[in-house]
Amino acid sequence: MTENAQEPLDFLKSMWGNMGFPLPGMVAPTVDTNELERRIADLKAVEGWLRTNLSMLQMTIQGLEMQKNTLATMQAISQSAAGADTNPFANPALWPWNFMQQQTAAQSAAAAPSAAADATPSTSSADKAKPKG
């Protein structure tokens, strides 16, 4: 029976051995200090690589967040600028121009009804020429 009990364990060891990496806990730990130092150095190299990748990932995330916030701010500014009425007194250099535009608009508005009245006379000459009857 003990021979059969060892058989599955040997099968697992051979299966893990063929995969190319040791299974922790299934094999006896190494007692060679050089091998341990090599493993420690390898793991520290992997740790440094992972930390570098983590910091690069964090910087990328921060950059994207800043880009998103900048775009949101620019959109908010453009929406508030589009929605706000322009102040005619904001630029003193344009005061004469604004005044002239207002005067021209008022004159053209006053001239429009009188021009319309001149274009449509109350009695046309064709109506006067026709005899009634």
N, CA, C and O atoms as a GROMACS GRO file, in nm:
protein
  532
    1MET      N    1   0.080  -0.120   0.000
    1MET     CA    2   0.000   0.000   0.000
    1MET      C    3   0.084   0.125   0.000
    1MET      O    4   0.048   0.224  -0.064
    2THR      N    5   0.194   0.122   0.070
    2THR     CA    6   0.279   0.240   0.072
    2THR      C    7   0.336   0.268  -0.065
    2THR      O    8   0.363   0.383  -0.100
    3GLU      N    9   0.354   0.163  -0.142
    3GLU     CA   10   0.404   0.183  -0.277
    3GLU      C   11   0.301   0.256  -0.362
    3GLU      O   12   0.337   0.342  -0.443
    4ASN      N   13   0.175   0.224  -0.346
    4ASN     CA   14   0.068   0.292  -0.419
    4ASN      C   15   0.050   0.436  -0.371
    4ASN      O   16   0.013   0.522  -0.451
    5ALA      N   17   0.074   0.463  -0.244
    5ALA     CA   18   0.059   0.599  -0.191
    5ALA      C   19   0.166   0.690  -0.247
    5ALA      O   20   0.141   0.809  -0.266
    6GLN      N   21   0.284   0.639  -0.275
    6GLN     CA   22   0.391   0.720  -0.330
    6GLN      C   23   0.373   0.745  -0.479
    6GLN      O   24   0.422   0.845  -0.533
    7GLU      N   25   0.304   0.656  -0.544
    7GLU     CA   26   0.290   0.666  -0.688
    7GLU      C   27   0.222   0.797  -0.733
    7GLU      O   28   0.276   0.862  -0.823
    8PRO      N   29   0.108   0.841  -0.676
    8PRO     CA   30   0.048   0.968  -0.720
    8PRO      C   31   0.140   1.088  -0.694
    8PRO      O   32   0.144   1.182  -0.772
    9LEU      N   33   0.214   1.083  -0.584
    9LEU     CA   34   0.304   1.193  -0.553
    9LEU      C   35   0.418   1.198  -0.654
    9LEU      O   36   0.457   1.306  -0.698
   10ASP      N   37   0.471   1.084  -0.691
   10ASP     CA   38   0.575   1.080  -0.794
   10ASP      C   39   0.520   1.129  -0.927
   10ASP      O   40   0.589   1.197  -1.003
   11PHE      N   41   0.396   1.092  -0.955
   11PHE     CA   42   0.335   1.137  -1.079
   11PHE      C   43   0.324   1.290  -1.082
   11PHE      O   44   0.354   1.352  -1.184
   12LEU      N   45   0.283   1.351  -0.971
   12LEU     CA   46   0.272   1.498  -0.965
   12LEU      C   47   0.409   1.563  -0.977
   12LEU      O   48   0.424   1.664  -1.046
   13LYS      N   49   0.509   1.506  -0.910
   13LYS     CA   50   0.644   1.563  -0.919
   13LYS      C   51   0.696   1.559  -1.062
   13LYS      O   52   0.756   1.656  -1.110
   14SER      N   53   0.673   1.449  -1.129
   14SER     CA   54   0.722   1.440  -1.267
   14SER      C   55   0.643   1.536  -1.357
   14SER      O   56   0.699   1.592  -1.451
   15MET      N   57   0.514   1.553  -1.328
   15MET     CA   58   0.434   1.645  -1.409
   15MET      C   59   0.482   1.789  -1.390
   15MET      O   60   0.498   1.862  -1.488
   16TRP      N   61   0.505   1.831  -1.265
   16TRP     CA   62   0.552   1.966  -1.239
   16TRP      C   63   0.696   1.985  -1.285
   16TRP      O   64   0.734   2.094  -1.328
   17GLY      N   65   0.775   1.881  -1.278
   17GLY     CA   66   0.914   1.889  -1.322
   17GLY      C   67   0.924   1.912  -1.472
   17GLY      O   68   1.016   1.980  -1.518
   18ASN      N   69   0.833   1.858  -1.548
   18ASN     CA   70   0.834   1.875  -1.693
   18ASN      C   71   0.788   2.014  -1.735
   18ASN      O   72   0.814   2.056  -1.847
   19MET      N   73   0.719   2.086  -1.647
   19MET     CA   74   0.668   2.218  -1.682
   19MET      C   75   0.777   2.324  -1.679
   19MET      O   76   0.760   2.432  -1.737
   20GLY      N   77   0.887   2.297  -1.614
   20GLY     CA   78   0.998   2.391  -1.619
   20GLY      C   79   1.010   2.481  -1.498
   20GLY      O   80   1.105   2.559  -1.490
   21PHE      N   81   0.919   2.473  -1.404
   21PHE     CA   82   0.933   2.553  -1.283
   21PHE      C   83   0.901   2.466  -1.162
   21PHE      O   84   0.815   2.378  -1.170
   22PRO      N   85   0.969   2.490  -1.051
   22PRO     CA   86   0.948   2.405  -0.934
   22PRO      C   87   0.817   2.442  -0.863
   22PRO      O   88   0.776   2.558  -0.862
   23LEU      N   89   0.755   2.343  -0.807
   23LEU     CA   90   0.633   2.365  -0.730
   23LEU      C   91   0.671   2.390  -0.586
   23LEU      O   92   0.730   2.302  -0.523
   24PRO      N   93   0.640   2.507  -0.529
   24PRO     CA   94   0.679   2.534  -0.391
   24PRO      C   95   0.611   2.437  -0.296
   24PRO      O   96   0.493   2.405  -0.312
   25GLY      N   97   0.684   2.392  -0.198
   25GLY     CA   98   0.631   2.302  -0.097
   25GLY      C   99   0.639   2.156  -0.136
   25GLY      O  100   0.638   2.070  -0.048
   26MET      N  101   0.647   2.125  -0.263
   26MET     CA  102   0.653   1.986  -0.307
   26MET      C  103   0.798   1.937  -0.313
   26MET      O  104   0.823   1.816  -0.305
   27VAL      N  105   0.891   2.028  -0.327
   27VAL     CA  106   1.032   1.990  -0.335
   27VAL      C  107   1.103   2.040  -0.210
   27VAL      O  108   1.057   2.133  -0.145
   28ALA      N  109   1.212   1.977  -0.180
   28ALA     CA  110   1.288   2.017  -0.062
   28ALA      C  111   1.353   2.152  -0.087
   28ALA      O  112   1.405   2.175  -0.197
   29PRO      N  113   1.352   2.243   0.010
   29PRO     CA  114   1.416   2.374  -0.009
   29PRO      C  115   1.566   2.356  -0.026
   29PRO      O  116   1.627   2.264   0.027
   30THR      N  117   1.623   2.448  -0.101
   30THR     CA  118   1.766   2.440  -0.128
   30THR      C  119   1.845   2.487  -0.006
   30THR      O  120   1.801   2.573   0.069
   31VAL      N  121   1.961   2.429   0.010
   31VAL     CA  122   2.049   2.467   0.120
   31VAL      C  123   2.173   2.537   0.067
   31VAL      O  124   2.262   2.573   0.144
   32ASP      N  125   2.180   2.556  -0.063
   32ASP     CA  126   2.294   2.622  -0.125
   32ASP      C  127   2.275   2.773  -0.114
   32ASP      O  128   2.178   2.827  -0.166
   33THR      N  129   2.367   2.841  -0.045
   33THR     CA  130   2.353   2.986  -0.025
   33THR      C  131   2.369   3.063  -0.155
   33THR      O  132   2.307   3.168  -0.173
   34ASN      N  133   2.451   3.013  -0.245
   34ASN     CA  134   2.467   3.080  -0.375
   34ASN      C  135   2.336   3.078  -0.454
   34ASN      O  136   2.299   3.176  -0.517
   35GLU      N  137   2.268   2.964  -0.450
   35GLU     CA  138   2.139   2.953  -0.519
   35GLU      C  139   2.036   3.046  -0.455
   35GLU      O  140   1.958   3.110  -0.526
   36LEU      N  141   2.037   3.054  -0.323
   36LEU     CA  142   1.945   3.145  -0.253
   36LEU      C  143   1.975   3.291  -0.288
   36LEU      O  144   1.882   3.369  -0.310
   37GLU      N  145   2.102   3.327  -0.292
   37GLU     CA  146   2.139   3.465  -0.329
   37GLU      C  147   2.097   3.496  -0.472
   37GLU      O  148   2.052   3.607  -0.501
   38ARG      N  149   2.112   3.399  -0.562
   38ARG     CA  150   2.071   3.420  -0.700
   38ARG      C  151   1.919   3.441  -0.708
   38ARG      O  152   1.873   3.529  -0.780
   39ARG      N  153   1.843   3.359  -0.636
   39ARG     CA  154   1.698   3.374  -0.635
   39ARG      C  155   1.656   3.509  -0.577
   39ARG      O  156   1.566   3.575  -0.629
   40ILE      N  157   1.722   3.549  -0.469
   40ILE     CA  158   1.690   3.678  -0.407
   40ILE      C  159   1.720   3.792  -0.504
   40ILE      O  160   1.641   3.885  -0.518
   41ALA      N  161   1.833   3.784  -0.571
   41ALA     CA  162   1.869   3.888  -0.668
   41ALA      C  163   1.768   3.892  -0.784
   41ALA      O  164   1.730   3.999  -0.829
   42ASP      N  165   1.726   3.774  -0.831
   42ASP     CA  166   1.626   3.770  -0.938
   42ASP      C  167   1.494   3.831  -0.893
   42ASP      O  168   1.432   3.908  -0.966
   43LEU      N  169   1.452   3.796  -0.773
   43LEU     CA  170   1.325   3.849  -0.723
   43LEU      C  171   1.333   4.000  -0.698
   43LEU      O  172   1.234   4.071  -0.719
   44LYS      N  173   1.448   4.048  -0.654
   44LYS     CA  174   1.463   4.194  -0.637
   44LYS      C  175   1.461   4.265  -0.771
   44LYS      O  176   1.408   4.376  -0.782
   45ALA      N  177   1.518   4.202  -0.873
   45ALA     CA  178   1.513   4.262  -1.007
   45ALA      C  179   1.369   4.268  -1.057
   45ALA      O  180   1.328   4.368  -1.116
   46VAL      N  181   1.293   4.162  -1.032
   46VAL     CA  182   1.152   4.162  -1.071
   46VAL      C  183   1.076   4.268  -0.992
   46VAL      O  184   0.990   4.337  -1.048
   47GLU      N  185   1.106   4.281  -0.863
   47GLU     CA  186   1.040   4.382  -0.780
   47GLU      C  187   1.069   4.522  -0.833
   47GLU      O  188   0.979   4.606  -0.840
   48GLY      N  189   1.194   4.548  -0.869
   48GLY     CA  190   1.229   4.680  -0.924
   48GLY      C  191   1.157   4.707  -1.055
   48GLY      O  192   1.110   4.818  -1.079
   49TRP      N  193   1.148   4.605  -1.139
   49TRP     CA  194   1.078   4.620  -1.267
   49TRP      C  195   0.930   4.650  -1.244
   49TRP      O  196   0.871   4.735  -1.310
   50LEU      N  197   0.870   4.577  -1.148
   50LEU     CA  198   0.728   4.600  -1.119
   50LEU      C  199   0.705   4.740  -1.060
   50LEU      O  200   0.606   4.805  -1.092
   51ARG      N  201   0.796   4.785  -0.974
   51ARG     CA  202   0.781   4.921  -0.919
   51ARG      C  203   0.793   5.026  -1.028
   51ARG      O  204   0.720   5.125  -1.029
   52THR      N  205   0.887   5.004  -1.120
   52THR     CA  206   0.902   5.098  -1.232
   52THR      C  207   0.776   5.102  -1.316
   52THR      O  208   0.728   5.209  -1.353
   53ASN      N  209   0.721   4.986  -1.346
   53ASN     CA  210   0.598   4.981  -1.424
   53ASN      C  211   0.482   5.044  -1.349
   53ASN      O  212   0.397   5.111  -1.408
   54LEU      N  213   0.477   5.023  -1.218
   54LEU     CA  214   0.371   5.082  -1.137
   54LEU      C  215   0.380   5.234  -1.139
   54LEU      O  216   0.279   5.302  -1.154
   55SER      N  217   0.501   5.288  -1.123
   55SER     CA  218   0.514   5.434  -1.124
   55SER      C  219   0.485   5.491  -1.262
   55SER      O  220   0.428   5.600  -1.273
   56MET      N  221   0.523   5.419  -1.368
   56MET     CA  222   0.489   5.466  -1.503
   56MET      C  223   0.338   5.464  -1.524
   56MET      O  224   0.282   5.554  -1.586
   57LEU      N  225   0.272   5.362  -1.473
   57LEU     CA  226   0.127   5.352  -1.484
   57LEU      C  227   0.060   5.465  -1.406
   57LEU      O  228  -0.037   5.525  -1.454
   58GLN      N  229   0.110   5.494  -1.286
   58GLN     CA  230   0.053   5.603  -1.206
   58GLN      C  231   0.071   5.738  -1.275
   58GLN      O  232  -0.020   5.820  -1.274
   59MET      N  233   0.187   5.760  -1.335
   59MET     CA  234   0.211   5.886  -1.407
   59MET      C  235   0.119   5.897  -1.529
   59MET      O  236   0.069   6.006  -1.559
   60THR      N  237   0.096   5.788  -1.597
   60THR     CA  238   0.006   5.790  -1.712
   60THR      C  239  -0.136   5.822  -1.668
   60THR      O  240  -0.206   5.900  -1.732
   61ILE      N  241  -0.179   5.762  -1.559
   61ILE     CA  242  -0.314   5.788  -1.506
   61ILE      C  243  -0.326   5.934  -1.466
   61ILE      O  244  -0.426   5.998  -1.498
   62GLN      N  245  -0.226   5.989  -1.397
   62GLN     CA  246  -0.230   6.130  -1.357
   62GLN      C  247  -0.234   6.221  -1.479
   62GLN      O  248  -0.306   6.321  -1.479
   63GLY      N  249  -0.157   6.189  -1.580
   63GLY     CA  250  -0.158   6.270  -1.702
   63GLY      C  251  -0.293   6.270  -1.770
   63GLY      O  252  -0.341   6.374  -1.815
   64LEU      N  253  -0.356   6.153  -1.777
   64LEU     CA  254  -0.489   6.144  -1.838
   64LEU      C  255  -0.594   6.217  -1.756
   64LEU      O  256  -0.684   6.279  -1.811
   65GLU      N  257  -0.582   6.211  -1.622
   65GLU     CA  258  -0.676   6.284  -1.536
   65GLU      C  259  -0.660   6.435  -1.555
   65GLU      O  260  -0.758   6.508  -1.559
   66MET      N  261  -0.535   6.481  -1.566
   66MET     CA  262  -0.512   6.624  -1.590
   66MET      C  263  -0.568   6.666  -1.725
   66MET      O  264  -0.626   6.774  -1.737
   67GLN      N  265  -0.550   6.583  -1.826
   67GLN     CA  266  -0.603   6.613  -1.959
   67GLN      C  267  -0.756   6.620  -1.956
   67GLN      O  268  -0.816   6.709  -2.016
   68LYS      N  269  -0.818   6.526  -1.884
   68LYS     CA  270  -0.964   6.525  -1.872
   68LYS      C  271  -1.013   6.650  -1.801
   68LYS      O  272  -1.110   6.712  -1.845
   69ASN      N  273  -0.947   6.688  -1.692
   69ASN     CA  274  -0.987   6.808  -1.617
   69ASN      C  275  -0.967   6.934  -1.700
   69ASN      O  276  -1.049   7.026  -1.694
   70THR      N  277  -0.860   6.940  -1.777
   70THR     CA  278  -0.835   7.056  -1.862
   70THR      C  279  -0.944   7.069  -1.968
   70THR      O  280  -0.995   7.179  -1.992
   71LEU      N  281  -0.979   6.958  -2.031
   71LEU     CA  282  -1.084   6.962  -2.133
   71LEU      C  283  -1.219   7.000  -2.073
   71LEU      O  284  -1.294   7.075  -2.133
   72ALA      N  285  -1.249   6.948  -1.954
   72ALA     CA  286  -1.375   6.983  -1.888
   72ALA      C  287  -1.379   7.132  -1.854
   72ALA      O  288  -1.482   7.196  -1.867
   73THR      N  289  -1.266   7.186  -1.809
   73THR     CA  290  -1.259   7.329  -1.777
   73THR      C  291  -1.275   7.413  -1.903
   73THR      O  292  -1.346   7.514  -1.901
   74MET      N  293  -1.210   7.373  -2.010
   74MET     CA  294  -1.222   7.448  -2.135
   74MET      C  295  -1.365   7.446  -2.188
   74MET      O  296  -1.414   7.546  -2.238
   75GLN      N  297  -1.432   7.332  -2.176
   75GLN     CA  298  -1.572   7.324  -2.220
   75GLN      C  299  -1.661   7.411  -2.133
   75GLN      O  300  -1.751   7.477  -2.185
   76ALA      N  301  -1.636   7.413  -2.002
   76ALA     CA  302  -1.716   7.497  -1.914
   76ALA      C  303  -1.695   7.645  -1.945
   76ALA      O  304  -1.789   7.723  -1.942
   77ILE      N  305  -1.571   7.682  -1.974
   77ILE     CA  306  -1.542   7.822  -2.007
   77ILE      C  307  -1.610   7.860  -2.138
   77ILE      O  308  -1.667   7.969  -2.149
   78SER      N  309  -1.603   7.772  -2.237
   78SER     CA  310  -1.665   7.806  -2.366
   78SER      C  311  -1.816   7.812  -2.355
   78SER      O  312  -1.879   7.894  -2.422
   79GLN      N  313  -1.876   7.728  -2.272
   79GLN     CA  314  -2.021   7.733  -2.254
   79GLN      C  315  -2.062   7.859  -2.180
   79GLN      O  316  -2.163   7.921  -2.215
   80SER      N  317  -1.986   7.899  -2.080
   80SER     CA  318  -2.020   8.021  -2.007
   80SER      C  319  -1.997   8.144  -2.093
   80SER      O  320  -2.071   8.242  -2.082
   81ALA      N  321  -1.896   8.141  -2.178
   81ALA     CA  322  -1.870   8.255  -2.267
   81ALA      C  323  -1.977   8.265  -2.374
   81ALA      O  324  -2.016   8.375  -2.413
   82ALA      N  325  -2.026   8.152  -2.423
   82ALA     CA  326  -2.129   8.155  -2.526
   82ALA      C  327  -2.263   8.197  -2.468
   82ALA      O  328  -2.343   8.262  -2.536
   83GLY      N  329  -2.289   8.161  -2.343
   83GLY     CA  330  -2.417   8.193  -2.282
   83GLY      C  331  -2.424   8.334  -2.226
   83GLY      O  332  -2.534   8.388  -2.209
   84ALA      N  333  -2.313   8.393  -2.197
   84ALA     CA  334  -2.312   8.527  -2.136
   84ALA      C  335  -2.338   8.634  -2.241
   84ALA      O  336  -2.287   8.625  -2.353
   85ASP      N  337  -2.417   8.735  -2.204
   85ASP     CA  338  -2.438   8.848  -2.293
   85ASP      C  339  -2.312   8.933  -2.295
   85ASP      O  340  -2.244   8.950  -2.194
   86THR      N  341  -2.282   8.986  -2.412
   86THR     CA  342  -2.163   9.069  -2.422
   86THR      C  343  -2.193   9.205  -2.362
   86THR      O  344  -2.299   9.262  -2.387
   87ASN      N  345  -2.102   9.256  -2.288
   87ASN     CA  346  -2.117   9.386  -2.223
   87ASN      C  347  -2.068   9.493  -2.321
   87ASN      O  348  -1.951   9.492  -2.358
   88PRO      N  349  -2.155   9.584  -2.363
   88PRO     CA  350  -2.110   9.685  -2.459
   88PRO      C  351  -2.010   9.782  -2.398
   88PRO      O  352  -1.940   9.851  -2.472
   89PHE      N  353  -2.003   9.790  -2.267
   89PHE     CA  354  -1.911   9.884  -2.202
   89PHE      C  355  -1.779   9.819  -2.162
   89PHE      O  356  -1.696   9.882  -2.097
   90ALA      N  357  -1.759   9.694  -2.202
   90ALA     CA  358  -1.638   9.623  -2.163
   90ALA      C  359  -1.514   9.682  -2.230
   90ALA      O  360  -1.408   9.688  -2.169
   91ASN      N  361  -1.526   9.724  -2.356
   91ASN     CA  362  -1.412   9.777  -2.429
   91ASN      C  363  -1.441   9.923  -2.465
   91ASN      O  364  -1.520   9.948  -2.556
   92PRO      N  365  -1.379  10.019  -2.397
   92PRO     CA  366  -1.407  10.160  -2.425
   92PRO      C  367  -1.374  10.203  -2.567
   92PRO      O  368  -1.431  10.299  -2.617
   93ALA      N  369  -1.282  10.134  -2.633
   93ALA     CA  370  -1.246  10.171  -2.769
   93ALA      C  371  -1.362  10.146  -2.866
   93ALA      O  372  -1.368  10.207  -2.972
   94LEU      N  373  -1.453  10.057  -2.830
   94LEU     CA  374  -1.566  10.025  -2.917
   94LEU      C  375  -1.690  10.109  -2.888
   94LEU      O  376  -1.791  10.093  -2.957
   95TRP      N  377  -1.687  10.197  -2.789
   95TRP     CA  378  -1.804  10.276  -2.755
   95TRP      C  379  -1.853  10.359  -2.874
   95TRP      O  380  -1.973  10.358  -2.902
   96PRO      N  381  -1.767  10.430  -2.947
   96PRO     CA  382  -1.818  10.506  -3.062
   96PRO      C  383  -1.877  10.415  -3.169
   96PRO      O  384  -1.979  10.448  -3.230
   97TRP      N  385  -1.814  10.303  -3.192
   97TRP     CA  386  -1.864  10.209  -3.292
   97TRP      C  387  -2.003  10.157  -3.252
   97TRP      O  388  -2.095  10.153  -3.334
   98ASN      N  389  -2.017  10.118  -3.125
   98ASN     CA  390  -2.148  10.070  -3.077
   98ASN      C  391  -2.253  10.180  -3.087
   98ASN      O  392  -2.367  10.154  -3.125
   99PHE      N  393  -2.216  10.303  -3.054
   99PHE     CA  394  -2.310  10.415  -3.062
   99PHE      C  395  -2.354  10.437  -3.206
   99PHE      O  396  -2.473  10.458  -3.232
  100MET      N  397  -2.259  10.433  -3.301
  100MET     CA  398  -2.294  10.451  -3.442
  100MET      C  399  -2.383  10.338  -3.492
  100MET      O  400  -2.476  10.362  -3.570
  101GLN      N  401  -2.357  10.216  -3.449
  101GLN     CA  402  -2.442  10.105  -3.490
  101GLN      C  403  -2.584  10.121  -3.436
  101GLN      O  404  -2.681  10.092  -3.506
  102GLN      N  405  -2.596  10.166  -3.312
  102GLN     CA  406  -2.729  10.187  -3.255
  102GLN      C  407  -2.803  10.298  -3.329
  102GLN      O  408  -2.923  10.284  -3.356
  103GLN      N  409  -2.735  10.405  -3.363
  103GLN     CA  410  -2.799  10.515  -3.435
  103GLN      C  411  -2.841  10.471  -3.576
  103GLN      O  412  -2.950  10.506  -3.621
  104THR      N  413  -2.757  10.397  -3.644
  104THR     CA  414  -2.789  10.348  -3.778
  104THR      C  415  -2.908  10.253  -3.773
  104THR      O  416  -2.996  10.259  -3.859
  105ALA      N  417  -2.911  10.166  -3.673
  105ALA     CA  418  -3.023  10.073  -3.659
  105ALA      C  419  -3.152  10.149  -3.630
  105ALA      O  420  -3.257  10.113  -3.683
  106ALA      N  421  -3.145  10.253  -3.547
  106ALA     CA  422  -3.265  10.331  -3.516
  106ALA      C  423  -3.314  10.406  -3.640
  106ALA      O  424  -3.434  10.412  -3.664
  107GLN      N  425  -3.223  10.462  -3.717
  107GLN     CA  426  -3.263  10.536  -3.838
  107GLN      C  427  -3.323  10.442  -3.942
  107GLN      O  428  -3.423  10.476  -4.006
  108SER      N  429  -3.263  10.325  -3.959
  108SER     CA  430  -3.319  10.232  -4.058
  108SER      C  431  -3.453  10.176  -4.012
  108SER      O  432  -3.539  10.149  -4.095
  109ALA      N  433  -3.472  10.160  -3.882
  109ALA     CA  434  -3.601  10.114  -3.832
  109ALA      C  435  -3.708  10.221  -3.851
  109ALA      O  436  -3.823  10.189  -3.880
  110ALA      N  437  -3.671  10.348  -3.834
  110ALA     CA  438  -3.767  10.456  -3.854
  110ALA      C  439  -3.797  10.476  -4.002
  110ALA      O  440  -3.909  10.513  -4.037
  111ALA      N  441  -3.701  10.452  -4.088
  111ALA     CA  442  -3.721  10.472  -4.231
  111ALA      C  443  -3.798  10.357  -4.294
  111ALA      O  444  -3.862  10.376  -4.397
  112ALA      N  445  -3.794  10.241  -4.237
  112ALA     CA  446  -3.861  10.124  -4.296
  112ALA      C  447  -4.012  10.141  -4.303
  112ALA      O  448  -4.069  10.109  -4.408
  113PRO      N  449  -4.084  10.189  -4.199
  113PRO     CA  450  -4.229  10.204  -4.213
  113PRO      C  451  -4.268  10.312  -4.314
  113PRO      O  452  -4.367  10.296  -4.385
  114SER      N  453  -4.192  10.422  -4.322
  114SER     CA  454  -4.227  10.527  -4.419
  114SER      C  455  -4.201  10.480  -4.561
  114SER      O  456  -4.275  10.518  -4.652
  115ALA      N  457  -4.098  10.398  -4.583
  115ALA     CA  458  -4.070  10.344  -4.716
  115ALA      C  459  -4.179  10.245  -4.755
  115ALA      O  460  -4.217  10.238  -4.872
  116ALA      N  461  -4.228  10.171  -4.661
  116ALA     CA  462  -4.334  10.075  -4.690
  116ALA      C  463  -4.463  10.149  -4.723
  116ALA      O  464  -4.540  10.104  -4.808
  117ALA      N  465  -4.487  10.260  -4.658
  117ALA     CA  466  -4.608  10.339  -4.685
  117ALA      C  467  -4.599  10.403  -4.822
  117ALA      O  468  -4.700  10.413  -4.892
  118ASP      N  469  -4.481  10.447  -4.865
  118ASP     CA  470  -4.464  10.506  -4.997
  118ASP      C  471  -4.480  10.401  -5.107
  118ASP      O  472  -4.527  10.435  -5.216
  119ALA      N  473  -4.443  10.281  -5.083
  119ALA     CA  474  -4.448  10.176  -5.185
  119ALA      C  475  -4.590  10.129  -5.211
  119ALA      O  476  -4.619  10.086  -5.323
  120THR      N  477  -4.678  10.136  -5.115
  120THR     CA  478  -4.817  10.092  -5.134
  120THR      C  479  -4.909  10.212  -5.114
  120THR      O  480  -4.950  10.240  -5.001
  121PRO      N  481  -4.944  10.283  -5.223
  121PRO     CA  482  -5.036  10.396  -5.209
  121PRO      C  483  -5.176  10.345  -5.178
  121PRO      O  484  -5.212  10.232  -5.212
  122SER      N  485  -5.254  10.431  -5.114
  122SER     CA  486  -5.388  10.391  -5.074
  122SER      C  487  -5.480  10.373  -5.194
  122SER      O  488  -5.564  10.283  -5.195
  123THR      N  489  -5.466  10.457  -5.296
  123THR     CA  490  -5.546  10.442  -5.417
  123THR      C  491  -5.452  10.440  -5.535
  123THR      O  492  -5.369  10.530  -5.549
  124SER      N  493  -5.462  10.341  -5.618
  124SER     CA  494  -5.372  10.330  -5.733
  124SER      C  495  -5.432  10.404  -5.852
  124SER      O  496  -5.552  10.431  -5.853
  125SER      N  497  -5.350  10.437  -5.951
  125SER     CA  498  -5.395  10.510  -6.069
  125SER      C  499  -5.486  10.423  -6.155
  125SER      O  500  -5.570  10.477  -6.228
  126ALA      N  501  -5.473  10.293  -6.149
  126ALA     CA  502  -5.559  10.204  -6.227
  126ALA      C  503  -5.701  10.208  -6.172
  126ALA      O  504  -5.798  10.198  -6.248
  127ASP      N  505  -5.712  10.222  -6.040
  127ASP     CA  506  -5.846  10.229  -5.981
  127ASP      C  507  -5.913  10.360  -6.018
  127ASP      O  508  -6.035  10.364  -6.035
  128LYS      N  509  -5.837  10.469  -6.031
  128LYS     CA  510  -5.894  10.599  -6.065
  128LYS      C  511  -5.941  10.601  -6.210
  128LYS      O  512  -6.038  10.670  -6.242
  129ALA      N  513  -5.877  10.529  -6.297
  129ALA     CA  514  -5.911  10.531  -6.439
  129ALA      C  515  -6.037  10.451  -6.469
  129ALA      O  516  -6.104  10.479  -6.568
  130LYS      N  517  -6.070  10.356  -6.388
  130LYS     CA  518  -6.187  10.274  -6.413
  130LYS      C  519  -6.314  10.351  -6.376
  130LYS      O  520  -6.322  10.408  -6.268
  131PRO      N  521  -6.409  10.352  -6.464
  131PRO     CA  522  -6.535  10.417  -6.426
  131PRO      C  523  -6.616  10.321  -6.339
  131PRO      O  524  -6.615  10.199  -6.356
  132LYS      N  525  -6.684  10.379  -6.249
  132LYS     CA  526  -6.767  10.298  -6.159
  132LYS      C  527  -6.901  10.274  -6.225
  132LYS      O  528  -6.956  10.361  -6.294
  133GLY      N  529  -6.949  10.164  -6.205
  133GLY     CA  530  -7.079  10.156  -6.257
  133GLY      C  531  -7.141  10.036  -6.286
  133GLY      O  532  -7.255  10.034  -6.331
   0.00000   0.00000   0.00000
